[in-house]
């Protein structure tokens, strides 16, 4: 029986590719790629010429059985997304689940994912946090935000640049203008930037300056007051 490797790829700087990830991609019988054009650029850069097959949210249900059967027949398959770790707000969960159910060994390599550097560099408590990924665009969005009003852990969200301002304005209404936030964009790229401050300050910044690139929002959890000092709950 073969194996499934889940392989993180850089979210920006190609130097973030690990030596082990390169070896796995070179040795794989098949590389499942979210977008073969995007992955093709990566493979060409590192001179990897292995076979690729498209595997994304629109076709994964149709092809997962064939992938599992191929691995059971002895193939080594590597799963990648366009950037970061597959399964984290990207396709990957379904094929991993079905491989586990079929008794196939699954190994996920450590590597790049956008929210970790954004969280650690935010200056907000990061020993306990909750990852929310992308909020629902329409149905269920208000319900999800309302459910997070009492959350005391630091919260992490993904957002697209054209929806960032709308999201920050909603955060103002739900969490209040003084709640601390860090908006990180273009992680590990040349124009990487983190804008930190209160929701009011950061919203004002992006009202005046439209953002570009992929966005990670790190939002402080609900705080408690101890005397005159305000501390974020971390226990």
C-alpha positions in Angstrom: 0.0 0.0 0.0 1.2 3.5 -0.8 0.9 6.7 1.3 -0.6 10.1 1.2 1.6 13.1 2.0 0.0 16.4 2.8 2.7 19.0 1.7 2.6 22.7 2.7 3.9 25.1 0.1 5.0 28.7 0.5 2.4 31.4 1.1 4.9 33.9 -0.4 8.6 33.5 -0.3 9.8 30.4 -2.1 12.6 30.0 0.4 10.0 28.8 2.9 9.8 25.5 1.0 11.4 22.8 3.2 14.0 20.3 2.1 11.7 17.5 3.1 8.8 18.9 1.1 11.0 19.1 -2.0 12.1 15.5 -1.5 8.5 14.2 -1.1 7.3 16.0 -4.3 10.3 14.7 -6.3 9.6 11.1 -5.1 5.8 11.1 -5.4 4.1 9.1 -8.1 1.3 11.7 -8.4 0.9 15.3 -7.1 -2.6 16.4 -6.4 -2.8 20.2 -7.0 -5.5 22.7 -6.2 -4.6 24.6 -9.4 -2.1 22.9 -11.7 -1.0 26.2 -13.2 0.0 27.6 -9.8 1.7 24.4 -8.7 3.3 24.1 -12.1 5.2 27.4 -11.5 6.4 26.1 -8.1 7.5 22.7 -9.6 9.3 24.4 -12.5 11.2 26.6 -10.1 12.5 23.6 -8.2 12.9 21.5 -11.4 10.3 18.9 -10.4 8.7 17.1 -13.3 6.4 14.6 -11.7 2.8 14.0 -12.8 0.1 16.3 -11.6 -3.6 16.1 -11.4 -6.2 18.7 -10.5 -7.8 18.3 -7.1 -10.0 21.2 -5.9 -13.3 21.8 -4.2 -15.3 21.4 -7.4 -14.0 17.9 -8.3 -12.7 16.3 -5.1 -16.0 14.3 -4.4 -15.8 12.8 -7.9 -12.2 11.8 -7.8 -11.5 10.9 -4.2 -12.4 7.2 -4.7 -9.9 6.9 -7.6 -7.2 8.6 -5.5 -7.8 6.2 -2.6 -7.7 3.2 -4.9 -4.5 4.4 -6.5 -2.8 4.7 -3.2 -4.1 1.3 -2.1 -2.5 -0.1 -5.2 0.9 1.2 -4.1 1.2 4.8 -5.3 2.7 7.5 -3.3 0.5 10.7 -3.6 1.4 14.2 -2.5 -1.4 16.7 -1.9 -0.7 20.4 -2.2 -2.8 23.6 -2.3 -2.0 26.9 -4.0 -0.3 28.1 -0.9 0.1 27.0 2.7 -1.1 23.8 4.3 -3.9 21.8 2.5 -7.0 21.4 4.6 -6.6 24.8 6.3 -9.3 26.8 4.4 -8.3 24.8 1.4 -9.2 21.5 -0.2 -7.7 18.4 1.5 -10.0 17.3 4.3 -12.1 14.9 2.2 -9.2 12.9 0.7 -7.4 12.7 4.1 -10.6 11.5 5.7 -11.2 8.8 3.1 -7.5 7.6 3.3 -7.7 7.3 7.0 -11.0 5.3 6.7 -9.3 3.0 4.2 -6.4 2.4 6.6 -3.9 4.3 4.4 -1.0 6.0 6.2 -1.3 9.8 6.0 1.6 12.1 6.9 1.2 15.9 7.0 4.6 17.7 6.7 5.2 20.7 8.9 5.5 23.9 6.9 4.0 27.2 5.8 0.6 28.3 6.8 -0.5 31.9 6.9 -2.2 32.3 10.2 0.7 31.2 12.5 3.1 34.1 11.6 0.2 36.6 11.6 -0.9 35.4 15.1 2.6 35.3 16.6 3.5 38.7 15.3 0.3 40.4 16.3 1.3 41.1 19.8 -1.9 39.5 21.1 -2.0 36.5 23.4 -1.3 33.4 21.3 -0.9 30.5 23.8 -4.7 30.0 23.4 -6.6 31.0 20.2 -9.4 29.9 18.0 -9.1 29.7 14.2 -12.3 30.8 12.4 -11.0 30.9 8.8 -13.3 32.6 6.3 -16.6 33.8 7.8 -19.8 32.9 5.8 -20.2 35.6 3.2 -24.0 35.8 3.6 -26.2 33.2 5.4 -25.0 32.5 8.9 -22.5 35.4 9.1 -24.3 37.4 11.7 -25.0 34.3 13.7 -21.4 33.3 13.7 -20.2 36.8 14.8 -22.8 36.9 17.6 -21.6 33.6 18.9 -18.1 35.0 19.1 -19.0 38.0 21.2 -18.2 36.2 24.4 -15.0 34.4 23.1 -12.1 35.2 25.4 -9.4 33.6 23.2 -7.6 35.5 20.5 -9.5 34.9 17.2 -8.0 34.4 13.8 -9.8 35.0 10.5 -9.0 34.9 6.8 -10.3 37.6 4.5 -10.0 38.8 0.9 -8.8 42.4 0.3 -12.1 43.5 -1.3 -14.1 42.3 1.7 -11.7 43.5 4.5 -13.3 46.9 5.1 -16.8 45.4 5.3 -15.6 42.8 7.8 -13.8 45.4 10.0 -17.0 47.6 10.0 -19.0 44.6 11.2 -16.4 43.8 13.8 -16.8 47.4 15.1 -20.5 46.8 15.6 -20.2 43.4 17.3 -16.9 43.8 19.3 -16.7 47.5 19.9 -14.3 50.2 18.7 -11.6 49.6 21.4 -11.1 45.9 20.8 -7.4 45.3 19.7 -6.8 43.9 16.3 -3.9 43.2 13.9 -4.4 43.0 10.2 -1.6 41.2 8.4 -1.3 41.0 4.6 1.1 39.6 2.0 2.8 37.3 4.6 6.4 36.5 3.7 6.2 38.5 0.5 8.1 41.7 -0.3 5.3 44.0 0.8 4.4 42.2 4.0 2.6 44.6 6.4 0.9 44.4 9.8 -1.5 47.1 10.9 -2.1 47.0 14.6 -4.3 49.0 17.0 -7.9 49.3 18.1 -10.7 48.3 15.7 -11.5 52.0 15.3 -7.9 52.9 14.3 -7.4 50.0 12.0 -10.7 50.5 10.3 -9.9 54.1 9.7 -6.5 53.1 8.2 -8.1 50.8 5.7 -10.9 53.3 4.9 -8.2 55.6 3.7 -6.0 53.0 2.1 -7.4 50.0 0.2 -5.5 46.8 1.0 -4.0 44.4 -1.5 -3.0 40.7 -1.1 -4.4 38.0 1.1 -5.4 39.0 4.6 -5.2 37.5 8.1 -7.1 39.3 10.8 -6.1 38.6 14.4 -8.7 39.9 16.9 -8.3 40.0 20.7 -10.7 38.0 22.8 -13.1 39.5 25.3 -11.2 41.0 28.2 -11.8 41.3 31.9 -10.9 44.3 34.1 -8.8 43.8 37.2 -8.9 47.1 39.1 -7.6 49.8 36.8 -5.7 47.5 34.6 -7.2 45.5 31.8 -5.9 42.1 31.0 -6.8 39.6 28.3 -7.9 36.3 29.6 -5.2 33.6 29.0 -6.1 31.0 31.5 
